[in-house]
Amino acid sequence: MGFGARPPDLDHPIAWGDGGTTCQHNLYGCCRHDHRLKTHAPGWHVHQEPDGRITWTTPTGHTYASHPHDYRPEPAPSRAPDPAPPTPEPRPQPERTHPISTPH
C-alpha cells in the first residue's frame, strides 16, 4: 500500500476497541485511503509481524506483505588496512671459488 504527499496515518493492526495497545509493536504508517479501507471495508485484514512486516489480506484471500524501511544510516565502508611494504630480498653475494690472497 502506499503513501501520497500527505503524512501517513498511524493505524493499529489490532484495533484499540479489540484490546490493541497504542505502542510501537501495534502501530504502522499507512495512507488515509488504506487506513479507511482496513477500518471500514468488510473483509480486509492487516497483521503485523514482530519484525515490523505488515501483511494485508484482501476479501478474496490474496496477501500482500510490506517490509519497513530501515532508516538507520549505512555503516561506513570498511577499509582494508594498507598492505605492508614488501621486505627487500637480500642481494646475492658473488660466489668465491678461490681464497683471497693477502700480501705478506
GROMACS elastic network, one bead per residue, 0.5 to 0.9 nm:
[ bonds ]
;  ai    aj funct       b0    kb
    1    30     6  0.71861   500
    1    31     6  0.76027   500
    1    34     6  0.68116   500
    1    56     6  0.87542   500
    1    64     6  0.86669   500
    1    66     6  0.78384   500
    2    30     6  0.67935   500
    2    31     6  0.61601   500
    2    34     6  0.80059   500
    3     6     6  0.71886   500
    3     7     6  0.76035   500
    3     8     6  0.64990   500
    3    29     6  0.87551   500
    3    30     6  0.65618   500
    3    32     6  0.83695   500
    4     7     6  0.77110   500
    4     8     6  0.81840   500
    4    31     6  0.68894   500
    5     8     6  0.88530   500
    6     9     6  0.88787   500
    6    31     6  0.76912   500
    6    32     6  0.84863   500
    7    29     6  0.87404   500
    7    30     6  0.87632   500
    7    31     6  0.75902   500
    7    32     6  0.89225   500
    8    28     6  0.89407   500
    8    29     6  0.52847   500
    8    30     6  0.51033   500
    8    32     6  0.68096   500
    9    28     6  0.80897   500
    9    29     6  0.54426   500
    9    30     6  0.53860   500
    9    31     6  0.58345   500
    9    32     6  0.59687   500
    9    35     6  0.70271   500
   10    27     6  0.60477   500
   10    28     6  0.54876   500
   10    30     6  0.64932   500
   10    31     6  0.86545   500
   10    35     6  0.82693   500
   11    14     6  0.87568   500
   11    15     6  0.81549   500
   11    26     6  0.79855   500
   11    27     6  0.54087   500
   11    28     6  0.55577   500
   11    29     6  0.62568   500
   11    30     6  0.69785   500
   11    35     6  0.66264   500
   12    15     6  0.52023   500
   12    16     6  0.68537   500
   12    20     6  0.69561   500
   12    21     6  0.77998   500
   12    22     6  0.71756   500
   12    23     6  0.88040   500
   12    26     6  0.53944   500
   12    28     6  0.68365   500
   13    16     6  0.88758   500
   13    20     6  0.77237   500
   13    26     6  0.59485   500
   13    27     6  0.66019   500
   13    28     6  0.76503   500
   13    45     6  0.82140   500
   13    46     6  0.56342   500
   13    47     6  0.58353   500
   13    48     6  0.62960   500
   13    54     6  0.86410   500
   14    17     6  0.83512   500
   14    18     6  0.65196   500
   14    19     6  0.70961   500
   14    21     6  0.76888   500
   14    26     6  0.66340   500
   14    27     6  0.86409   500
   14    46     6  0.81990   500
   14    47     6  0.78415   500
   14    48     6  0.86081   500
   15    18     6  0.51200   500
   15    19     6  0.66079   500
   15    20     6  0.50987   500
   15    21     6  0.78857   500
   15    26     6  0.87308   500
   15    39     6  0.87206   500
   16    19     6  0.52238   500
   16    21     6  0.59640   500
   16    22     6  0.73207   500
   17    20     6  0.69410   500
   20    23     6  0.88144   500
   20    26     6  0.69163   500
   21    24     6  0.89797   500
   21    25     6  0.85098   500
   21    26     6  0.63972   500
   21    27     6  0.86213   500
   22    25     6  0.82125   500
   22    26     6  0.62536   500
   22    27     6  0.67660   500
   23    26     6  0.54388   500
   23    27     6  0.62442   500
   24    27     6  0.53012   500
   24    28     6  0.76965   500
   25    28     6  0.82742   500
   25    48     6  0.79610   500
   25    49     6  0.86598   500
   25    50     6  0.72093   500
   25    52     6  0.75240   500
   26    48     6  0.72829   500
   27    48     6  0.84542   500
   28    48     6  0.82858   500
   28    52     6  0.81522   500
   28    54     6  0.80746   500
   28    68     6  0.89824   500
   29    35     6  0.87840   500
   30    33     6  0.81767   500
   30    34     6  0.62800   500
   30    35     6  0.61328   500
   31    34     6  0.54557   500
   31    35     6  0.61612   500
   31    36     6  0.87173   500
   32    35     6  0.50084   500
   32    36     6  0.61403   500
   32    37     6  0.84733   500
   33    36     6  0.53042   500
   33    37     6  0.60780   500
   33    38     6  0.86977   500
   34    38     6  0.61087   500
   34    39     6  0.84447   500
   35    38     6  0.53606   500
   35    39     6  0.61224   500
   35    40     6  0.84742   500
   36    40     6  0.56225   500
   36    41     6  0.73693   500
   37    40     6  0.55322   500
   37    41     6  0.50440   500
   37    42     6  0.82802   500
   37    44     6  0.71666   500
   38    41     6  0.60250   500
   38    42     6  0.78996   500
   38    43     6  0.82585   500
   38    44     6  0.53020   500
   38    45     6  0.62614   500
   38    46     6  0.72031   500
   38    56     6  0.87809   500
   39    42     6  0.82572   500
   39    44     6  0.79957   500
   39    45     6  0.86793   500
   40    44     6  0.86377   500
   41    44     6  0.64894   500
   42    45     6  0.87983   500
   42    59     6  0.72979   500
   43    57     6  0.80970   500
   43    58     6  0.64577   500
   43    60     6  0.79833   500
   43    61     6  0.87878   500
   44    56     6  0.72827   500
   44    57     6  0.58190   500
   44    59     6  0.54535   500
   44    60     6  0.89472   500
   44    61     6  0.89313   500
   45    55     6  0.82121   500
   45    56     6  0.57720   500
   45    57     6  0.51039   500
   45    58     6  0.67714   500
   45    59     6  0.81019   500
   46    54     6  0.68105   500
   46    55     6  0.56603   500
   46    57     6  0.63149   500
   47    53     6  0.83395   500
   47    54     6  0.57690   500
   47    55     6  0.51845   500
   47    56     6  0.65660   500
   47    57     6  0.82827   500
   48    51     6  0.81440   500
   48    52     6  0.61233   500
   48    53     6  0.57892   500
   48    55     6  0.63760   500
   48    56     6  0.89017   500
   49    52     6  0.53475   500
   49    53     6  0.51977   500
   49    54     6  0.63484   500
   49    55     6  0.78678   500
   50    53     6  0.73290   500
   51    54     6  0.89947   500
   51    67     6  0.86064   500
   51    68     6  0.85070   500
   52    66     6  0.88632   500
   52    67     6  0.69209   500
   52    68     6  0.61016   500
   53    65     6  0.67115   500
   53    66     6  0.56937   500
   53    68     6  0.60685   500
   54    64     6  0.81819   500
   54    65     6  0.55297   500
   54    66     6  0.53004   500
   54    67     6  0.66402   500
   54    68     6  0.79940   500
   55    63     6  0.64782   500
   55    64     6  0.55176   500
   55    66     6  0.64909   500
   55    67     6  0.89580   500
   56    62     6  0.81111   500
   56    63     6  0.54673   500
   56    64     6  0.51712   500
   56    65     6  0.62933   500
   56    66     6  0.84102   500
   57    60     6  0.79252   500
   57    61     6  0.57621   500
   57    62     6  0.55785   500
   57    64     6  0.66113   500
   57    65     6  0.89061   500
   58    61     6  0.52025   500
   58    62     6  0.53403   500
   58    63     6  0.64456   500
   58    64     6  0.83970   500
   59    62     6  0.75671   500
   70    73     6  0.84116   500
   71    74     6  0.87463   500
   72    75     6  0.87215   500
   73    76     6  0.87847   500
   74    77     6  0.84739   500
   75    78     6  0.83724   500
   76    79     6  0.88035   500
   79    82     6  0.86592   500
   80    83     6  0.84025   500
   81    84     6  0.87340   500
   82    85     6  0.88250   500
   83    86     6  0.85409   500
   84    87     6  0.85080   500
   85    88     6  0.89011   500
   86    89     6  0.88336   500
   88    91     6  0.86295   500
   89    92     6  0.88009   500
   90    93     6  0.87713   500
   92    95     6  0.86769   500
   93    96     6  0.88772   500
   96    99     6  0.72923   500
   96   100     6  0.86638   500
   98   101     6  0.88923   500
